Amino acid sequence: YRQMLFTADGCENYLCAAILDPETLYQKSDDGTLFPQLLTERGIVPGVKPHLKIYELPGCNGDTIMQGLDSLAVRAKEYYDAGARFAKW
């Protein structure tokens, strides 16, 4: 469905950016174009959700914490190299 959305005629008239999961940064369209490149070519800025996983904090009545800050700098460089130009935490 991502490919269908990203290649729909005129989608760039309605999308200025797209927030992708990290694995989507490395997925390709049927013609072999990486999704971030496909978006960029249409004037749509590719971004990424850099969080890893939500965990429940023990003894905190269901409060949660999001994993990922400890390795964010390394992953941010990888995501940038893969075509992401912003992150949404």
C-alpha positions in Angstrom: 0.0 0.0 0.0 2.9 2.4 0.6 3.9 2.1 -3.1 0.4 2.8 -4.2 0.2 5.9 -2.0 3.7 7.2 -2.9 3.1 6.7 -6.6 -0.5 7.9 -6.9 -0.9 10.7 -9.5 -0.7 14.1 -7.8 0.0 12.8 -4.3 2.7 15.5 -4.0 -0.1 18.1 -4.2 -1.4 16.7 -0.9 1.7 15.4 0.9 4.6 17.6 1.9 6.2 14.9 4.1 5.9 11.3 5.1 6.9 9.7 8.4 8.2 6.2 7.8 9.1 3.4 10.1 12.8 2.6 10.1 12.4 -0.6 8.1 10.4 1.3 5.4 13.5 3.5 4.7 15.1 0.4 3.2 12.1 -0.9 1.2 11.8 -0.4 -2.5 9.1 0.1 -5.1 8.6 -2.5 -7.9 11.2 -0.7 -10.1 13.8 -0.9 -7.4 13.7 2.7 -6.2 14.1 3.1 -2.4 11.0 4.8 -0.9 12.9 7.8 0.5 14.3 8.5 -3.0 10.9 8.0 -4.6 9.4 10.5 -2.1 12.2 13.0 -2.6 11.8 12.9 -6.4 8.2 13.9 -5.9 9.0 16.8 -3.6 7.9 14.9 -0.5 10.3 15.0 2.5 10.9 11.6 4.0 11.1 11.3 7.8 11.4 8.5 10.3 10.0 7.4 13.7 13.3 6.7 15.6 11.8 5.1 18.7 12.5 1.4 19.3 9.9 0.0 21.7 7.6 1.0 24.5 8.1 -0.7 27.8 6.0 -0.7 31.0 8.0 0.6 34.0 8.0 -2.0 36.7 6.2 -0.8 39.9 4.8 2.3 38.2 1.1 1.5 37.8 1.3 1.0 34.1 3.5 4.0 33.2 5.5 3.5 30.1 8.9 4.6 28.8 10.1 4.6 25.2 13.4 2.9 24.5 15.8 4.4 22.0 17.5 7.5 23.4 20.6 5.7 24.3 21.4 4.8 20.7 19.6 7.7 19.0 22.8 9.4 17.6 24.0 6.3 15.8 20.6 5.5 14.4 20.0 9.1 13.3 23.1 9.0 11.2 22.0 5.7 9.6 18.5 7.1 9.0 19.9 10.2 7.4 22.2 8.2 5.2 19.1 6.2 4.1 17.3 9.3 3.1 15.3 10.5 6.1 15.5 14.3 6.6 13.6 14.6 9.8 12.5 12.6 12.8 9.2 12.4 14.7 9.7 11.0 18.2 
